[in-house]
Amino acid sequence: MTGEELLQQALTTFRARRASYGNPDKYFHKLADRWTAVLGTEVTASQVAMCMIELKLLRLEEDPANCDSIVDIAGYAACLSEVIK
């Protein structure tokens, strides 16, 4: 997969998730509230996005050629961008 193809796939996935789950900014803030309750310490929406990226990076350690994880990282980076704006 070329870099352009990867980014196009990430965009397609990003748009599909937005249609299914709504605006990433709202969704990641809601998820941060849930993680805050579970962990007993404040978690921000940007931390949620960064932790999801870390999860995908960990998976890439096991299988560096896993295109799905690479695409997901690009998608979570896009979510992070929306959360911090």
Backbone hydrogen bonds, N-H to C=O, Kabsch-Sander energy under -0.5 kcal/mol:
donor,donor_aa,acceptor,acceptor_aa,energy
6,L,2,T,-2.5
7,L,3,G,-2.4
8,Q,4,E,-2.3
9,Q,5,E,-2.5
10,A,6,L,-2.6
11,L,7,L,-2.3
12,T,8,Q,-2.5
13,T,9,Q,-2.6
14,F,10,A,-2.9
15,R,11,L,-2.6
16,A,12,T,-2.0
17,R,13,T,-2.6
18,R,14,F,-2.3
19,A,15,R,-2.1
20,S,16,A,-1.9
21,Y,17,R,-3.6
22,G,18,R,-2.1
27,Y,23,N,-2.5
28,F,24,P,-3.2
29,H,25,D,-1.6
30,K,26,K,-2.1
31,L,27,Y,-2.3
32,A,28,F,-2.3
33,D,29,H,-2.0
34,R,30,K,-1.7
35,W,31,L,-2.7
36,T,32,A,-2.5
37,A,33,D,-1.9
38,V,34,R,-2.2
39,L,35,W,-3.0
40,G,36,T,-2.1
41,T,36,T,-0.6
48,V,44,T,-1.9
49,A,45,A,-2.0
50,M,46,S,-2.4
51,C,47,Q,-2.6
52,M,48,V,-2.2
53,I,49,A,-2.0
54,E,50,M,-2.3
55,L,51,C,-2.2
56,K,52,M,-1.9
57,L,53,I,-2.4
58,L,54,E,-2.4
59,R,55,L,-2.1
60,L,56,K,-1.8
61,E,57,L,-1.2
61,E,58,L,-0.5
62,E,58,L,-0.9
62,E,59,R,-0.6
63,D,59,R,-1.6
66,N,63,D,-2.2
67,C,65,A,-1.1
70,I,66,N,-1.5
71,V,67,C,-2.8
72,D,68,D,-2.6
73,I,69,S,-2.1
74,A,70,I,-1.8
75,G,71,V,-2.2
76,Y,72,D,-3.0
77,A,73,I,-2.3
78,A,74,A,-1.8
79,C,75,G,-2.1
80,L,76,Y,-2.7
81,S,77,A,-2.2
82,E,78,A,-1.8
83,V,79,C,-2.2
84,I,80,L,-2.2
85,K,81,S,-0.7
